[in-house]
Amino acid sequence: MTMRTCFVTGQEFDDEKTGFKWMHDGKWYYFFDIGARSRFVGNPQKYLDEAAAKAS
């Protein structure tokens, strides 16, 4: 079992049972569902900027 945190929603999930991933600029990002992945793919900079703002 590998627990991941959805990059868009923050929800934890077992990526062996569910989950989606997407590579952006050489880094893998993990998502709880296809909807979260689609939102990220449609506007990755929005979510990367939000994550950077939370980290600082």
Number of C-alpha atoms within 10 A of each C-alpha: 8 8 11 18 17 21 19 22 12 11 12 14 19 13 18 11 9 11 19 17 17 14 10 11 5 7 7 9 17 19 26 23 17 13 12 19 22 15 13 20 14 10 10 14 11 11 15 14 11 11 13 9 9 8 7 5
